[in-house]
């Protein structure tokens, strides 16, 4: 018995040729009308403001906003310059490439960014991921990677593919970030100790330090560790005001601002102090430190990325006139390989995660009227507002593409510099313009000064900046909660650390998805037996989830166990399968049900399906026999003659919720 609402069509209507032509013309007009309506709905002012966020804040921009944005941009630049130099070295590129990325990216985000607290540029994660490809093809590979990654990020934003990021879980991201931070710190210890040997991965640097232990430079080591202590003290300088509450001078507003400014600009102070120390030794004829050396001055030229280029052959025997080879675009794509997928994914993850973190942080802190440009309105207070992830993907994609024309490495949002931007009081995204402008001035006039930066000081700057990325504090909560989540965390961490980052992320994400799939197959169907006078025994089995092919075998076993118990009993049985928790059944599961129903028919068993939704009924009847008994949950559109069946389905559901149910 199947409950249906059949439509009744009059059978006296006849269609002639002219009538069919009219129908076709009407359908064409309807399609054109739908296209026009879609275009009219898409091309709206609100959508234009969301895709060009500067149209939201530009009309209300004031001189006061310019002042605050200028201060914030200058403050962020004091952090971005030393970090840009350091991350350029981490990527295996000339250090000026980090500064190119630090100045070009913020210009784009100033126009297309949706969160005013965020600034983009080089990061430790992007640098360590770029380094692998820099070893293969040098700076041209990093530039092409930036361009192609930007194109993929832009397309992902335009096509709303941000949902793909949901397949990378928190434990996988924590394992990846921790492994990347440990790799960067280990590589910088080689610089910190003044050692020079090939290799930058953990597997090569860690044993290399012990092999070359006798070659450690005492001057570089003392200077590097001294600056680590110096930077940590400045980083925690703001805690002085909280701990020393008895000092009245610390309660002064101007003193507090001065302490905050010194703490915020600690990287710039470290670089300046390092230059002064190295130059002082140079004046007396000593060169005890390994220096950064000459940095190319000036603004880089605007040109297409090197999609093909000529390079010397590495194994050429002629040192004066080495042989050269022409590297084609196909070769570059082949060498970049998985980087074309993993670099955009990680860049989008960082960008969107940081944007959401700032909006959530600011919405929870009601004492600050911070603004996030995320809604259809011109702006909205960040009070539980959602981040426009699509716009963030578009912004980081356009930024990477634009940067590649200046010869930059891949970029994404920086949490440390974004924190400085937020704390500096920037009013709009235009603060990124002042940030980029200050870095541009430094590129034009200050590069000769940076010749004296000791490499051990840059190593100290990087170590202090990335050590907080090591998320070992996540292990204890996972151990107390779902310990199985430690498997993808540990797998990702060790694969990223010992093999490479791309492989580690893929393996970690795949393992976590397999764990979820395995858990989804562990169905826990329960059944209950009871006897009615004159009716016989009734068995009710409740399916606890949707039926897909991985769960077929366990559900078949549950059905078999239910019918096999008390099989010697000759009393008639009525088998009821409660589908109240099932909304979808795939084709494989339906074929299994069809086979089980055929077995029950041979045994003379009576069966029915209770609490079946309308959509589920349609799917079931596509495979199962049309004469099966389906008791559908009553809806407003059901006719009155289905009341009895609906009440029976509800009664079966109530019985199935009894405490004496058995697990199948």
Steps between C-alpha positions, in 0.01 A plus 500: 500500500663824380350835592524741209334816376456448127431795275200456273536636147203546269526261208298707251777753422646467152815678385526596138806629315425865560451435868837326530669793326340737748624289788855500359497877452368550851775276644766696309359827630494353849867398476599846376300654780674284758843597362411868513370460853822323606717773344287770661526326836878453471594848381393693807653787691532288812698234314724766347574641846579152633742430216656848519498568875674838467170633362357449847747700707632750240191729499528553877880521517618797708826674588485340844484158332805588290697587812412174679561290187837667445613425856378139475664447161833642618493283813424184300780584255751504786406136558459406133846619388712273723256212455502546122880484493496192724229313309671571169802315639280215630356456148853460364474823301700823508364686803359786294233264361340489842480880499351500149220277629460712813442822304296378200244285680362767735426734207252247358348413837440870569248497213361145507533390863185458707650515853684815598718333765669267251822559311652261250855419400766232546453252783706220649269231361500640146877547518572142606263364234659718232851391601448149361434639151768765524753218531373361169492814290602806702310828509311443168326197648391700806364780279305264270371315807369831636321573171344156457404473867332841473303389194378189682409702810313754287305229316421328829353826628299573186361144490429489878724199555586588857312189617798291385696641795254329736661165417820606677427454870634682804742223607648489148549878497654491849738223398598683183559835675701334776718311252554813289601699811741228618653483150550878488644513853740211427618665178558829681707329769751424225522874432496581869807282558683639200511162321512459123401167349243397235144421596215682668255222594477360850636162389816666363555793736458315831770239438710759315528712814658208689730406211628859469498571873868598507441771235256702713574873497517625859433864403187416298373263768537750784346780294210284381400364840543845656253644250254215564499599868478867401200441270319283755543771764361765267218270390388461863566863590129577509463247784713730714208738540274217618745347746652817647177664608670691782703711259295813449698608192383192310139608544568813297331485161800634307738258671269212413493605134879529495536150648256361242682673213840366608358150538328516161808627316737251663600340169599835350691591817682166488602551137616858564695398810655208313610734218653740754694219671631356171592846365679585824722194463553591134634842600774332705586256222320194639243285320404232755143451372347351186325799341204512265712677241394716211125533443377622164362853533215658311147415394472183291388541142146404397518210254340167416598199710774285340287227345812383316862591565859394442715366781849347526533124512596398854737222393679699233876436499585844354505744793584811297231455233255247642249330276143624519160340457162647411234436762151489347167562669419128484819424693411759763152350543647152531752610762245696703272195511293479816610849600245638254226350717646513850636858498159652407322278752729600785490868396118497500491315832723759664318793341147391590596367845670825601211708365250292699721513809510880499127539440418252779757656734370851444136396524567344841672818624214748512702786638658564161271611217698320231356470154511208255385561142327170450132552429286636219474827688772760471650370824398320814625487853689177563247369748469141398527597132634247253813542293457524123720200420437534127632857498804399706586233243460753220720750685785257571477364145520844340781590740708198398443569129591867538809416705627256239541790255749653744688173550351392834450175686152369599324697774214472746379670818743536788354459848785681679494804272118500495506509880726805481263659248203439730677632810636806314153640448467492123155615392474345153678264265680804355755459780646224280583767241716690750659173607603423142613858439738498800652170381537652153694791649723254686567310177601821328728656762583267793635186331871597537445525876363145515834369372614484865211290633653191665339179377480374857279799588264415214497143625405622846220713353356200313527261796318737735236569232414136422552310824142575604381311190605172663163377628605223737251641748228346280616148587363495856143610408490239223627235745228595750232509232512299179833323512454366150561857373862462609551262205453763223684758712804277551497368145489850354768629735755225434433478125538878460810498718681200354373479138348823368213733582276420200518126562436547871185708448358258243571192712364662818180619331448160333550310827253724684242456224550123512449507877176692451388256229578205729302660781209564264480128419461401865122496496327424829155392397272387784190282492219403735265199511148485637193285448145614440193289567372358173773669295810310594853618559608838374866596455594866457849593380611861504774611257708759685641688195486537123578181310800524267710226347766487779225420754326237287669194651442599864136587433451168315647319800260689729205392286624141495554488877157646563322238289719206605422537874225262606488362146340175629194687619212417265291807586462754220726803516460852375832677434496879512805708395482844657650758259437807716874580515565425134474767233713342226566146378746437218459246219725237660297503822175474304628195312587339835150575633346355185696176551395480867136560411517215248630269775221609735241442228617141465473451877154651510604790720291816500691827489448873471694828511386763751557876528618536142534849359360586158840536335626180656189317379569611144858373520394168652238430235760548227650160596268323746177328389210738456268298722695533824331646805628855568363696796589860436509775761196719453548849357257784435449384141401144593135404455274403783496132402867474599431595863487143615833409340667816630378427853633146470839632387509734796408218736778287359743781557390529863544128550844513339610756758444261786770430753493124435635530144781263404807591293518319170 
